[in-house]
C-alpha cells in the first residue's frame, strides 16, 4: 500500500514538473490565457495559417471574403495570414471598404435597436466578459454597426449565423487584434 501511494505521489510530481516547464516556456498560463490569447473561446474548426495570396492589397490590409468565410491579413511577399470566420446569415451579408475606427478588449455589448426589434428577448446592455457575445476583443468598422469580434461559440466559425458582424474564435481575434491598429483598411468582399 505504501508503494502504491509513493508511486502516485511520484507520478503527480512529474506531471506538475512538466506543467511548470510548459508554463515557463509560454505554452500554458494557469490564468486562463495562452501565449496567443484567451483559451475560453475554444479552438477554431478552421485553423489559422499562412497562405500565398494574390490579392492586390497593401501589406497590413484586412480582406474578408464572405463566400469563403475567411479573413486574410495581407503580409509581405505575396502571403497572407488566413483565419476562419463566421459571417452574416442570408440577408445580413454586406460588402465595402472601411477602416478600423476603434479596438476594445472585453467590450461591452449594446444590441442595436434593429436587433432588439427582431429579438426583444435580448438584454439591452451586457458588460464585457466570457458570456458576452463579442468575446475577448472587438474591432469596430467605420461608422457601421459591424465589428470583427471574438465568440464563445467556436462551432459557428465557418458558418453564416450573425447579423452582419464577423466572428472569430477568441484566440484568433486576440491574435489579429495584436497585429492591426486603428486606421487599418478592411475590405469586405461579398460575392
C-alpha positions in Angstrom: 0.0 0.0 0.0 2.8 2.4 0.8 4.5 1.7 -2.6 1.2 2.5 -4.3 0.9 5.9 -2.6 4.6 6.6 -3.3 4.1 5.8 -7.0 1.0 8.1 -7.1 3.0 10.9 -5.4 5.9 10.5 -7.8 3.5 10.5 -10.8 1.8 13.7 -9.6 5.2 15.4 -9.0 6.3 14.5 -12.6 3.0 15.9 -14.0 3.3 19.1 -12.0 7.0 19.5 -13.1 6.0 19.0 -16.7 3.2 21.6 -16.4 5.7 24.0 -14.8 8.1 23.6 -17.6 5.4 24.1 -20.2 4.2 27.2 -18.3 7.8 28.6 -18.2 8.0 28.0 -22.0 4.9 30.2 -22.5 2.8 27.2 -23.6 0.5 27.2 -20.6 -0.6 30.0 -18.4 -2.8 29.0 -15.5 -4.6 32.3 -15.5 -6.7 31.2 -18.4 -4.7 32.5 -21.3 -2.2 31.2 -23.7 0.7 33.0 -25.4 -1.7 33.8 -28.3 -4.6 34.9 -26.2 -7.7 33.7 -24.5 -8.4 30.0 -24.4 -12.1 30.3 -23.4 -13.4 30.5 -27.0 -12.2 27.0 -27.9 -10.1 26.2 -30.9 -11.3 27.1 -34.4 -12.6 24.4 -36.7 -10.7 26.3 -39.4 -7.0 26.6 -38.2 -5.2 29.9 -38.7 -2.5 29.5 -41.3 -0.1 31.5 -43.6 -1.0 31.1 -47.3 0.1 32.5 -50.6 -2.2 35.5 -51.5 -2.7 37.0 -55.0 -4.8 40.0 -54.0 -3.8 43.5 -55.0 -3.8 44.9 -51.5 -1.0 46.6 -49.4 0.5 44.6 -46.6 -1.4 45.2 -43.4 -4.8 45.3 -45.2 -7.6 43.0 -43.8 -9.6 41.3 -46.6 -12.8 39.5 -45.7 -14.3 37.1 -48.2 -17.8 36.3 -47.1 -18.3 33.5 -49.6 -15.1 31.7 -48.4 -15.9 32.6 -44.8 -12.2 33.6 -44.4 -10.4 36.7 -43.2 -7.0 37.5 -44.7 -4.4 39.7 -43.1 -2.1 40.7 -46.1 1.6 40.2 -45.4 4.7 40.9 -47.4 5.9 38.8 -50.3 2.5 37.6 -51.7 1.4 36.0 -48.4 -1.4 36.4 -46.0 -2.4 35.1 -42.6 -5.8 33.3 -43.1 -8.4 32.9 -40.4 -11.7 31.1 -40.3 -14.7 33.4 -39.6 -18.4 33.3 -39.1 -20.3 35.7 -41.4 -23.8 37.2 -41.7 -26.7 34.9 -42.4 -28.8 35.4 -45.6 -30.0 38.9 -45.8 -27.2 40.2 -43.5 -24.1 39.9 -45.6 -22.6 43.1 -47.0 -19.5 44.4 -48.7 -17.5 47.6 -48.8 -14.3 49.2 -47.6 -13.9 50.6 -44.1 -11.3 51.3 -41.6 -10.9 50.0 -38.1 -12.0 53.0 -36.0 -11.8 51.5 -32.5 -10.4 48.5 -30.7 -11.7 47.2 -27.4 -10.6 44.4 -25.1 -13.5 42.5 -23.5 -16.0 45.0 -24.9 -19.5 45.7 -23.5 -22.3 44.9 -25.9 -25.4 47.1 -26.5 -27.5 45.4 -29.2 -28.6 48.0 -31.8 -32.3 48.9 -32.0 -32.7 46.9 -35.2 -31.5 43.7 -33.5 -33.8 44.3 -30.5 -36.7 44.8 -32.8 -36.0 41.3 -34.2 -35.1 39.8 -30.9 -36.9 41.6 -28.0 -35.6 38.9 -25.6 -32.0 40.3 -25.9 -30.5 42.2 -23.0 -30.4 46.0 -23.5 -26.7 46.0 -22.4 -24.2 43.4 -21.4 -20.9 44.0 -19.6 -17.8 42.5 -21.3 -16.7 39.1 -20.2 -16.8 35.4 -21.1 -20.6 35.3 -21.6 -20.6 38.4 -23.8 -21.3 37.6 -27.4 -18.5 40.0 -28.6 -15.9 37.8 -26.9 -12.4 38.8 -25.9 -11.7 41.5 -28.5 -13.7 43.7 -30.9 -12.5 45.9 -33.8 -15.2 48.4 -34.9 -15.6 49.1 -38.6 -16.1 52.7 -39.6 -19.5 54.2 -38.9 -21.2 50.9 -39.4 -22.9 48.8 -36.7 -20.5 46.0 -37.6 -17.4 44.6 -35.9 -14.8 41.9 -36.2 -15.1 40.3 -32.8 -14.5 37.2 -30.8 -17.0 34.5 -29.9 -17.6 32.0 -27.2 -19.2 29.7 -29.8 -16.3 28.3 -31.8 -18.7 25.9 -33.6 -20.1 28.9 -35.5 -16.8 29.6 -37.3 -17.2 28.8 -41.0 -21.0 29.4 -40.7 -23.4 32.1 -41.8 -25.1 32.9 -38.5 -24.5 36.5 -37.4 -26.4 39.8 -38.0 -23.6 41.1 -40.2 -20.6 41.1 -37.9 -17.6 38.8 -38.4 -16.9 36.3 -35.7 -13.6 34.7 -34.8 -12.6 32.4 -32.0 -11.3 34.3 -29.0 -7.7 33.0 -29.7 -7.9 34.2 -33.4 -9.4 37.6 -32.7 -6.8 38.2 -30.0 -4.1 37.3 -32.4 -5.5 39.6 -35.1 -6.1 42.4 -32.6 -2.4 42.4 -31.7 -1.4 42.7 -35.4 -3.6 45.5 -36.6 -4.2 49.1 -35.4 -6.9 51.8 -35.6 -6.8 53.0 -39.2 -6.3 49.6 -40.8 -8.2 49.2 -44.0 -10.8 46.4 -44.1 -12.1 45.3 -47.5 -15.2 43.2 -47.3 -15.9 41.1 -50.5 -19.4 39.8 -50.7 -19.9 37.6 -53.8 
